[in-house]
Amino acid sequence: MSGERALVFLVLGALLGCSSGKEPEAAVRGGGASGSGPDVAVAPSGSASIDPGAAGTVSATPDTSDTAGTPVLRSPANGAAESAAPPGAAESTETSTAALETNHYYGRWNRLADRAITVNTGSHVVARFTGTSVSARFDVALNQAPNPTLTWRIDEEAWQEGELAATLPLGTGLAPGTHEVTLMVRGLNEFQARWTAPLVSSLTFLGFDVADGTLEMSPRPVRPKIELLGDSITQGVNLWPSRPGMDTPCWTQDGRLAYASQTAQALGAEWRQVGFGRQGLLVGGNGGVPTANDAFNFIYAGVPRDDWQPDLVTINQGTNDGGAPAASFRTAYTQFVTTIRTAYPGAKIAAMRPFNGAHAAEIQAEVAARNAAGDARVYYIDTTGWLVAADFTDGLHPNAQGSAKATASLVTALRTLGLP
């Protein structure tokens, strides 16, 4: 991972699957399959007694309502200074005063005045702060078991993992000085509602709380921007095999270690990871998600995407359309690329051969047709030979080893295209 502290990500908010009416305990566990897991550490247990609905402009006056008597400073979910763009506005990459925020959001978020909501793994939030501890608050009213999972890190320390709770401690006993926290959506239940209300499988982030310190305004780092579009493989589904006590869909998937997240990090880019289980070009996704083309211009139903513009888009679609006639798939693929090109006129578009090879010929033909018609910024990425049988958990979804191998190959391929 590069030395840029900007690569630290936070996942905050949308309504990921949590308790039904009852505030859950903050269950935190290390990950890993067969004894060898990802680089994670067990986080401290316990929770601060903080009103999950509190939000607003950051104040220099600490909130002293913490049960332990420690001054706690709260950040609003939108994380913006008065001079920053209003909620829902495009995220600027300029380092001007207007770009100063306490929370930097990465991924597709519905940013409201007092909260931010996402339905995608890999979505994250990054913030800088001083203080001895930091925690995150969420609205879990719509969530149901199995709880969504999150991953986070403080500075360059080991990643930690835990289940969604109204209050989730992220770090305690921190040394004096400035720190950076990254919070990321790790796992969402693809079988629960995540497109139309009630958004059972979503994450709703309310803000960070800091003890004995303050949240700091900072400019958004200027980096290349990538959006990675796909299905459950991009989401990180079944990256880990079933594990005792950690065998829910929210634990066996891993948005951080999925090839999409790892590729963007390796390239030093900010990214948006948009993957939905079962989704294809001709097949709707689980949890009520529409087909890829119908879903593209929305964060979720009724909430259009913002005007953020990537430098590069990758498409990994076709796996779930394997049984469709070639002609039907080709027509749908043409429509999807047209939609993307209309939305992102200046972006490079990298059309990937699905890892199982489904409709590779039609995808390659579409790229050739685009190039012949004058769009030289569309590319075909041949994934043949990248993965073998041992690189899959279930014959379809890459495991941690397969994800790492796919990442290495994709990074090499994308570097040949060039990024800003």
C-alpha positions in Angstrom: 0.0 0.0 0.0 1.4 3.4 -0.8 2.6 5.8 1.9 -0.2 8.3 1.1 -2.3 8.6 4.2 -5.0 9.6 1.8 -5.5 6.0 1.0 -7.1 5.4 4.3 -10.8 4.8 3.9 -13.9 5.0 6.0 -17.1 3.4 5.5 -20.0 5.0 7.0 -23.2 5.3 6.2 -26.2 3.6 5.0 -28.6 1.3 6.6 -26.6 -2.0 6.5 -28.5 -4.9 8.0 -28.7 -4.6 11.7 -31.0 -5.2 14.6 -34.7 -4.8 14.4 -35.6 -2.3 17.0 -33.0 -3.4 19.5 -29.6 -1.8 19.6 -27.0 -4.5 19.0 -23.8 -5.0 20.8 -20.6 -4.1 18.9 -19.3 -7.5 18.1 -15.8 -7.3 16.7 -13.8 -10.2 15.3 -10.7 -11.0 13.4 -11.1 -12.5 9.9 -9.5 -15.3 8.1 -10.1 -18.7 6.7 -8.5 -21.9 7.9 -6.5 -20.0 10.5 -4.9 -17.6 8.0 -6.9 -14.4 7.8 -6.5 -10.9 6.5 -4.4 -8.3 8.3 -7.0 -7.4 11.0 -6.9 -6.9 14.8 -9.6 -7.4 17.4 -11.0 -4.0 18.4 -11.9 -3.0 21.9 -15.4 -3.8 23.0 -17.9 -1.5 24.7 -19.8 1.6 23.5 -20.1 5.2 24.5 -23.5 6.4 25.5 -24.1 8.9 22.7 -27.3 10.0 21.1 -27.2 8.4 17.6 -29.3 11.1 16.1 -27.1 14.0 17.0 -25.6 15.9 14.1 -24.7 19.4 13.0 -21.9 21.7 12.4 -18.7 20.9 14.3 -18.4 23.1 17.4 -15.3 24.0 19.4 -17.3 23.3 22.5 -17.0 19.7 23.5 -20.1 17.6 24.3 -19.8 16.4 27.9 -22.6 13.9 27.9 -20.4 10.9 27.6 -21.2 8.4 30.4 -17.5 8.2 31.4 -17.3 12.0 31.9 -14.8 12.4 29.0 -15.4 15.4 26.7 -16.6 14.1 23.4 -16.6 16.1 20.2 -19.1 15.0 17.6 -18.9 15.5 13.8 -21.9 15.7 11.6 -22.3 13.0 9.0 -21.9 15.5 6.1 -18.5 16.5 7.6 -18.5 19.8 5.8 -17.4 23.3 6.9 -19.7 26.2 6.2 -17.7 27.0 3.1 -17.9 23.5 1.7 -20.3 22.4 -1.0 -23.8 21.6 0.1 -24.8 18.0 0.8 -25.3 16.0 -2.4 -23.0 18.3 -4.4 -20.2 16.9 -6.5 -17.1 16.1 -4.5 -14.3 18.5 -5.5 -10.7 17.3 -5.9 -9.4 20.8 -5.6 -7.5 21.8 -2.4 -9.2 25.1 -2.1 -10.9 26.4 1.0 -14.3 25.2 -0.4 -12.9 21.6 -0.3 -12.2 21.6 3.4 -14.2 18.9 5.2 -14.0 16.9 8.3 -15.3 13.7 6.6 -14.1 12.7 3.1 -16.5 10.3 1.4 -15.5 7.8 -1.2 -18.0 5.6 -3.0 -21.6 6.2 -3.9 -23.2 8.0 -0.9 -26.5 9.7 -0.5 -25.3 12.6 1.6 -28.0 14.3 3.6 -27.8 17.1 6.2 -27.4 14.7 9.2 -26.4 11.4 7.7 -24.9 9.6 4.7 -26.3 6.4 3.3 -24.7 3.8 1.1 -25.6 0.3 -0.3 -22.2 -0.6 -1.6 -19.3 -2.5 0.0 -16.0 -0.6 -0.4 -17.7 2.7 0.3 -15.6 4.5 3.0 -15.1 7.7 4.9 -11.8 9.2 6.0 -11.3 11.9 8.7 -8.4 13.5 10.6 -8.6 14.2 14.3 -6.7 14.7 17.5 -7.7 12.9 20.7 -7.4 9.8 22.8 -10.3 7.8 21.2 -12.6 7.8 18.2 -15.9 6.1 17.6 -18.6 6.1 14.9 -22.4 6.4 15.2 -25.0 4.8 12.9 -28.7 4.8 12.6 -29.6 1.1 12.7 -33.4 1.4 12.9 -34.0 -0.3 9.5 -31.2 -2.9 9.7 -32.0 -6.6 10.5 -29.8 -9.6 11.3 -27.4 -10.7 10.0 -25.6 -7.5 10.8 -23.5 -5.8 8.1 -19.8 -5.8 8.8 -17.3 -2.9 8.8 -13.6 -2.6 8.7 -11.4 0.3 9.8 -8.0 1.4 10.7 -6.3 4.3 12.6 -3.3 5.7 10.7 -1.2 2.9 9.3 -2.1 0.3 12.0 -3.7 -3.1 11.3 -7.2 -3.2 9.9 -9.9 -4.1 12.4 -13.3 -5.6 11.7 -16.7 -5.6 13.5 -20.4 -5.8 13.1 -22.6 -2.7 12.7 -23.9 -1.2 16.0 -25.5 2.1 16.9 -22.1 3.1 18.4 -18.9 1.4 17.3 -15.6 2.1 19.1 -12.8 2.4 16.6 -9.8 3.3 18.6 -8.9 4.0 22.3 -5.7 4.9 24.2 -4.3 6.8 21.2 -1.1 8.8 21.5 -1.1 12.6 21.4 -1.1 14.2 18.0 -3.0 14.0 14.7 -4.5 10.8 13.5 -6.4 9.6 10.5 -9.3 7.1 10.6 -10.7 5.2 7.7 -14.0 3.4 8.0 -15.2 1.1 5.2 -18.3 -1.1 4.4 -17.0 -4.6 4.4 -20.0 -6.8 4.0 -23.8 -6.4 3.2 -26.4 -9.1 2.9 -27.1 -9.3 -0.8 -30.4 -11.1 -0.2 -32.0 -8.3 1.9 -33.6 -5.1 0.5 -30.9 -2.7 -0.6 -32.5 -0.8 -3.5 -36.0 0.2 -2.4 -37.3 1.3 1.0 -36.9 0.0 3.7 -33.2 -0.3 2.9 -32.5 -3.2 5.2 -29.2 -3.9 3.7 -27.5 -0.5 3.8 -25.4 1.6 6.1 -26.5 4.9 7.6 -23.6 6.9 9.0 -24.3 9.7 11.5 -20.8 10.9 12.4 -17.6 10.4 14.4 -17.1 11.1 18.1 -13.7 12.1 19.4 -12.6 12.2 23.1 -10.1 14.7 24.4 -9.5 16.3 21.0 -11.1 17.6 17.9 -12.0 16.7 14.3 -9.9 18.6 11.8 -10.8 20.2 8.5 -8.6 19.0 5.7 -8.6 19.3 1.9 -9.6 16.3 -0.2 -6.4 14.7 -1.7 -6.0 15.0 -5.4 -5.7 11.5 -6.9 -6.8 9.6 -10.0 -10.5 8.5 -9.8 -11.7 5.0 -10.7 -15.2 3.5 -10.7 -15.4 -0.3 -10.7 -18.7 -1.7 -11.9 -19.7 -5.3 -11.5 -21.7 -8.0 -9.7 -21.1 -10.1 -6.6 -17.5 -10.6 -7.5 -16.9 -6.9 -7.4 -18.9 -6.7 -4.2 -16.6 -9.3 -2.6 -19.2 -12.0 -2.0 -17.9 -15.4 -0.8 -14.3 -14.2 -0.6 -14.0 -16.3 2.6 -15.3 -19.8 3.1 -17.7 -20.5 6.0 -16.1 -20.0 9.4 -17.5 -21.0 12.8 -19.5 -18.0 14.3 -18.7 -15.9 11.2 -20.6 -17.6 8.5 -23.2 -15.0 7.7 -23.2 -13.4 4.2 -21.8 -10.2 5.8 -18.8 -12.0 7.2 -18.0 -14.4 4.3 -17.8 -11.4 1.9 -15.1 -8.8 2.1 -15.4 -5.5 0.2 -11.9 -4.4 1.3 -10.1 -7.4 0.0 -12.1 -7.8 -3.2 -10.1 -7.2 -6.4 -11.9 -3.8 -7.0 -10.8 -2.2 -3.7 -7.3 -3.7 -3.9 -6.8 -2.6 -7.5 -7.7 1.0 -6.7 -5.5 1.1 -3.6 -2.6 -0.3 -5.5 -3.0 2.4 -8.2 -3.1 5.1 -5.5 -6.6 6.1 -6.7 -9.8 7.1 -5.0 -12.6 4.8 -6.1 -16.2 3.9 -6.2 -17.0 0.2 -5.9 -20.4 -0.7 -7.3 -21.2 -4.4 -7.1 -24.5 -6.2 -6.6 -25.0 -9.9 -6.1 -26.6 -11.8 -9.0 -26.8 -8.6 -11.1 -26.2 -8.8 -14.8 -27.1 -6.9 -18.0 -30.2 -9.1 -18.5 -30.8 -10.2 -14.9 -31.7 -8.1 -11.9 -29.7 -8.4 -8.7 -30.6 -9.9 -5.4 -32.3 -7.6 -2.9 -34.5 -5.9 -5.5 -31.6 -4.4 -7.5 -32.3 -3.7 -11.2 -30.2 -4.7 -14.1 -26.8 -3.0 -14.4 -28.0 -0.5 -17.0 -31.1 0.4 -15.1 -29.2 0.8 -11.8 -26.2 2.7 -13.1 -27.6 6.3 -12.8 -28.8 5.8 -9.2 -27.3 5.3 -5.8 -30.5 3.4 -5.0 -34.1 3.8 -6.0 -35.1 7.5 -6.2 -31.6 8.8 -5.5 -29.7 9.8 -8.6 -26.0 9.5 -8.6 -24.1 12.8 -8.3 -21.9 14.4 -11.0 -18.6 12.9 -9.8 -16.5 12.1 -12.8 -13.9 9.2 -12.9 -10.8 9.1 -15.0 -11.3 5.4 -15.6 -14.2 2.9 -15.4 -13.9 -0.8 -15.3 -16.8 -3.1 -16.3 -16.9 -6.7 -15.0 -20.3 -7.9 -16.2 -21.5 -11.0 -18.0 -20.9 -13.7 -15.4 -24.6 -13.8 -14.5 -25.7 -13.6 -18.1 -23.8 -16.7 -19.1 -27.0 -18.5 -20.3 -28.3 -15.6 -22.4 -28.2 -15.7 -26.2 -25.1 -14.0 -27.6 -27.1 -11.5 -29.6 -29.2 -10.5 -26.6 -26.2 -10.0 -24.5 -24.4 -8.0 -27.1 -27.4 -5.6 -27.5 -27.5 -5.1 -23.7 -23.7 -4.6 -23.5 -23.9 -2.0 -26.2 -26.6 -0.2 -24.3 -24.6 -0.3 -21.0 -21.4 1.1 -22.5 -23.5 3.8 -24.2 -25.0 4.8 -20.8 -21.5 4.9 -19.2 -20.0 6.9 -22.0 -22.9 9.4 -21.8 -22.4 9.8 -18.1 -18.6 9.9 -18.2 -17.6 11.5 -21.6 -13.9 11.9 -20.7 -13.3 8.6 -18.9 -11.4 5.6 -20.2 -13.6 2.5 -20.2 -12.0 -0.8 -19.6 -14.3 -3.7 -20.5 -13.1 -6.9 -18.7 -13.5 -10.4 -19.8 -15.4 -12.0 -16.9 -13.2 -14.4 -15.0 -15.2 -17.4 -16.1 -15.1 -16.2 -19.8 -18.8 -15.7 -20.2 -19.6 -13.7 -23.4 -15.9 -12.8 -23.9 -16.4 -12.7 -27.7 -19.3 -10.3 -27.5 -17.5 -8.0 -25.1 -14.4 -7.9 -27.3 -16.5 -7.3 -30.4 -18.2 -4.3 -28.7 -14.9 -2.8 -27.9 -13.7 -3.2 -31.5 -16.9 -1.6 -32.8 -16.4 1.4 -30.4 -12.9 1.8 -31.6 -13.8 1.6 -35.2 -16.5 4.2 -34.6 -13.9 6.7 -33.3 -14.0 6.1 -29.5 -10.4 5.2 -28.8 -10.8 5.4 -25.1 -12.6 2.0 -24.8 -10.3 -1.0 -24.1 -10.7 -4.8 -23.8 -8.9 -6.5 -20.9 -8.4 -10.2 -21.5 -8.4 -12.0 -18.2 -7.7 -15.4 -19.7 -5.4 -17.4 -17.4 -5.5 -15.0 -14.5 -7.2 -17.5 -12.2 -7.3 -21.3 -11.8 -9.7 -23.5 -9.9 -7.8 -23.1 -6.6 -8.4 -19.3 -6.7 -12.2 -19.7 -6.2 -14.2 -20.3 -3.1 -17.1 -21.9 -4.8 -16.0 -22.2 -8.4 -17.4 -18.8 -9.2 -16.2 -16.2 -6.6 -12.5 -15.5 -6.2 -11.2 -16.3 -2.7 -8.6 -14.1 -1.0 -5.8 -15.7 -3.0 -7.7 -15.3 -6.2 -8.6 -11.7 -5.5 -4.9 -10.9 -4.9 -3.9 -12.5 -8.2 -6.7 -10.8 -10.1 -5.6 -7.5 -8.5 -2.0 -7.9 -9.6 -3.0 -8.7 -13.2 -5.6 -5.9 -13.4 -3.2 -3.3 -12.0 -0.6 -4.3 -14.7 -3.3 -4.0 -17.4 -4.6 -0.7 -16.2 -1.2 0.9 -15.9 -0.7 0.3 -19.6 -3.8 2.4 -20.2 -2.3 5.3 -18.2 -3.9 7.3 -15.4 -3.5 11.0 -14.6 
